[in-house]
């Protein structure tokens, strides 16, 4: 049974989370989301996520999203200009896919409408990873946006081809091509 | 305030899809085909609950902790038996689970009864032959599953993983021949083929069913 302090803190975090989503998030703040993502192990993030901390994002996120004991795959979201580029590296599997999916969905909820998922450093994807990509692509299409993946490594390309998902998510060889196609 | 029911599993939804509500009986599917399909449904449920994962060749247990589902946990226990966490081809897992498909089906039906979706009705024909029916108590759940599946195969949207799995299973065991008319089947054929490829466990089910059917056909031919 959680004590009343804990419940009170949870309510405060919920209120802050609601406040967060009521106010638009800037791209700079979104850029910082990756740091929250890779730190989803219960530890408090450091600067430069002060803005998000002020809005109570991390506390609420760590409460609602649970605690990861294993480090997730390395990833980075860079918001240099439209379109948004999300680079995924390592493995996209049952352990890592939920967090990456969540980041991407959050980006879409916050307004990203043209997104490239760069898989240059993604070496291995499983069924769970493919489902996450599909879920993100579905959300993007429902938001009238466009999602493209690029630079598939051999195992990832085989998974795309075997499942036929390349018919639903456009695949480009290079990030530059993907960005150019979105710019058009 | 009533406690909301947990969402139905793929296995439960597949059984609802395979139930001919006009007579309260399941559409006639070959026993071996159904065994394999139900085993595939359980693997899909476990993968959606983050207990197993797969790549192109193998399927592996990632978390052997119980899901809390009386339908899925016995199956997970089978998969998690030693050697734990050893990858095996998806087809091998299907064979392992197919052996207990009667139990899986029974548990899923009991769960549907417990949720008040259908009831079991045992009758005697000519006072001798037992006959069992499963009349629906509410049409809502079955109608909702059918609408979702039809929505996937009649539209070009990117489907949800859960619905992809249902379509994959229905396609693998030939269920669409029962729930769609010829015209609908022809119109949706290309889309069904497209969606049915999208889940690798479903692909393995379809391949296993095709092998079973080939073996049966060959055995019949040699008689």
Boltz contact constraints between the chains, C-beta under 6 A:
constraints:
  - contact:
      token1: [A, 93]
      token2: [B, 53]
      max_distance: 6.0
  - contact:
      token1: [A, 94]
      token2: [B, 50]
      max_distance: 6.0
  - contact:
      token1: [A, 94]
      token2: [B, 53]
      max_distance: 6.0
  - contact:
      token1: [A, 94]
      token2: [B, 62]
      max_distance: 6.0
  - contact:
      token1: [A, 126]
      token2: [B, 53]
      max_distance: 6.0
  - contact:
      token1: [A, 126]
      token2: [B, 55]
      max_distance: 6.0
  - contact:
      token1: [A, 127]
      token2: [B, 54]
      max_distance: 6.0
  - contact:
      token1: [A, 127]
      token2: [B, 200]
      max_distance: 6.0
  - contact:
      token1: [A, 128]
      token2: [B, 53]
      max_distance: 6.0
  - contact:
      token1: [A, 131]
      token2: [B, 161]
      max_distance: 6.0
  - contact:
      token1: [A, 137]
      token2: [B, 158]
      max_distance: 6.0
  - contact:
      token1: [A, 138]
      token2: [B, 158]
      max_distance: 6.0
  - contact:
      token1: [A, 141]
      token2: [B, 158]
      max_distance: 6.0
  - contact:
      token1: [A, 162]
      token2: [B, 56]
      max_distance: 6.0
  - contact:
      token1: [A, 163]
      token2: [B, 198]
      max_distance: 6.0
  - contact:
      token1: [A, 164]
      token2: [B, 197]
      max_distance: 6.0
  - contact:
      token1: [A, 164]
      token2: [B, 198]
      max_distance: 6.0
  - contact:
      token1: [A, 168]
      token2: [B, 158]
      max_distance: 6.0
